[in-house]
Amino acid sequence: MPVKKPVPKRPAQKSPPVPQPQPVSGPCPDDPEEQVGFCSLIEKLKKDIRRHMFAFLGKDIARAGIHDYYKALAYTMRERMAEHWIRTQRSYYDASAKRVYYLSLEFLVGRSLKNNVLCLGLEDQVREALAEMGQDFEEVAETEWDAGLGNGGLGRLASCYLDSLATLKIPAYGYGIRYEYGIFHQSIQDGWQVERPDNWLRFGNPWEYDRAGYLYPVQFGGEVRAYTDEQGRLRAVWEGGEKVMAMAYDMMVPGYQNGNVINMRLWSAKSSRDFDLEFFNSGAYLRAIEDKAKSENISKVLYPTDSFVEGQELRLKQQYFFVAATFQDITRRHLKHHQGFDELPDLVAVQLNDTHPAIAIPELMRILLDEHLLPWEKAWEICVGTFAYTNHTVMPEALEHWPVDLMTRVLPRHMQIIFEINRRFLDEVRKRYPGDDERLRRLSLISEDYGKRVRMANLAVLGSHSVNGVSALHTDILKNSTFRDFAELFPERFNNKTNGVTPRRWLRQCNPGLAELIAEGIGHGFVTDLSRLEGLKPLAADAEFRARWGKVKHKNKQRLAEYVLYKLDRKLDPDSLFDVQVKRIHEYKRQLLNVLHVVSLYDDLRSGRLGRDIVPRTVIFGGKAAPGYRMAKLIIRLIHAVSDAVAREPKCQGQLAVAFLPNYCVSNAEKIIPGAELSEQISLAGTEASGTGNMKFSLNGALTIGTLDGANVEIRERVGAENFFLFGLTTPEAGALKARGYNPWEYYQKDETLHRVLDLVASGHFSPLQPDLFRPVVDSLLKDGDRWMLLADFRSYVEAQKQVARLYRSSELWLEKSILNTAGMGYFSSDRAVAEYARDIWGVGV
């Protein structure tokens, strides 16, 4: 296996043409003929809603509730999407199009109704049809449960990319797992996070089609039997073990008003037999169904904790389960019209969204070697030419790895193949770098630092022809640090694809008032060509346009305040600065730095140091902590304790408020982001790969306070340094400080405000009944080394927040910068990102 063999550049294939829908008019068209068409479409929608209410739900419409209307409307939209989907699929076969397969263990879909109605171009007609039936579209849409099949940014990015794949008409499929329970539902009790099951399928999922005809066996355990074939070649057969059936469920993903519909295929685990009849006949009923329940656990819940052996095994099984089913589906589709696999890289592109699907590399090798008897060299060439890998973490300790003994027990043939890949690879490395044992150790697919473990990221890099980071800074770190040895061997493989978000959901849908104002200024074309937002720049100087922008923003803040009142029974002042940090709770994302700043404001107000000379500020938090992450949960508890203290302090009234919105998810992000004015993107430089929340906030006119981390670097370049509140160490500065010996006590001792704030938290002021409750938070900073360097960045952060307050007093200047932030965000469209993947990696034309 050669160490460096460039994969030939394949000519981009144009996507097949897809029939275009007729343009849809708005409400009450002026033209009489258009009025007739509009009204007839409304009547057709009403008729279809009634038909689905009767045929699918068995409901008398006179007794139907709002959820019945939601489901009947969903079936009505699904029916229309299905027509487009069938035509789209036929066009792929007719054109022999190269297919893109996007493999992701997470798809954070959120709600589908409003997005699908928007993409079908039926928003006005659906609103009118429901109104004539006595229903409000917004209320009907609110009844939908979020499909939370992901933990955060990774899953939301995957959903954005499917939206763009459909909108750009790229022949593509998303593959993942149909988790019965998605990311947990977060509630707050006495300030503590409490996790509850997220039974998103409780009332069924009207958007999916179950495909019982696509049922594939997936094998675990067993043994590998070696034999010599008739040509004297050593072969292997994987035998025995257990089998689980993977059943397909399809959810359609429409492009934006272009008649193109692709699908996301999610796999659900089914027992290979309903129960063991022998046990049943002997009266052992529980043992009869035990295997069935155990098998179906694989798709039961999103990401079981891997802090114990059983959880590790289940998580590994999840990864292989969806990969094995997906590749049976891919090979079935490929062999329908093609002989053999020689042309597979020219006809199939497989994108691995992080290392979770990386087991696909030895799985394809197994298929080619064991089932189709290809020689090793040819199988490996096909493999490398087919796969591409997107990395999502810069921290080496966060890279996925599996114990060799676990993988040997669960996937014995794959472990053999990985060992052989590694042997051949290291032999080539030895030839190129003789005597460099340390390099061999770093490059090996097997780590022996803490027992033998398979490095899945190394496997993904070695088995792919393309490796990309998700921001310019992130990719530089991958090439110069995380995968430096691989980048020296395969420099042509490494490239950057900065993340993007879909403007359909994250501007047009979630912020219709702002989208309409933008459309009045520059036209509607920005919805599919976000670069047109550049046209807003001259309007930032227009006083009338700024005033209208401010009214839209204030209305969004009022809507958010109403949502908080409904959720928390807490009134927020829409005239205050809405300072927002919503994202997964993690120490590296540094919600704690934000809290410490809030404590400093609280202490200044109660002591009279500020008097009334403060910009009124409402600080909004949201996010989930991993169930086993004790410190993240303690930070949530601290946020609530500080919030309560602020609410009780008379001198803070009208000046400072803190709110934590529970159960952060896609649907409440759609309410929070349009109302935000200050976006907190404050991770330690060099720790966040990219971020997409930072893009959503800026796109909706929020100003960012942030470090030079992830995509913040590129956002600041695009929106203008003068329109971004920068603070903190840079990546090289943080690295140099750590190398010299970072001592957080020095910052504690020399900064009076920081000293006072930490003492207040440690003293039990915010937890008088449990004085030591928050001592571990302070100890993590002062005694345990402050790994994420909050204290080093604290003073810079406080000064940046003072700049925020000064600017906010000048409402006209703030609005101008808000407009310029939106105007500068054209680059951060998922359409641009996906087009780059298609051009540079997949060889598919757009």
Helices and strands as residue ranges (DSSP letters): E 13-14, H 32-55, G 61-63, H 66-95, E 99-103, E 107-110, H 113-119, H 123-132, H 137-142, E 147-149, H 153-167, E 172-177, E 185-189, E 192-196, E 208-220, E 223-228, E 234-239, E 242-254, E 261-271, H 277-281, H 285-296, G 297-299, H 309-337, H 344-347, E 348-353, H 360-366, I 367-371, H 376-386, E 387-390, G 396-398, E 401-403, H 404-410, H 412-432, H 437-443, E 446-447, E 453-455, H 456-462, E 466-469, H 472-477, I 478-482, H 484-489, G 491-493, E 494-496, H 503-503, I 504-509, H 512-522, G 524-527, G 530-541, H 543-568, E 577-582, G 587-589, H 591-607, E 617-622, H 630-648, G 650-652, E 656-661, H 666-675, E 678-681, H 693-699, E 703-706, H 712-719, G 721-723, E 724-726, H 731-740, H 744-750, H 752-762, H 775-782, H 790-809, H 811-823, G 826-828, H 830-837, I 838-842, E 844-845
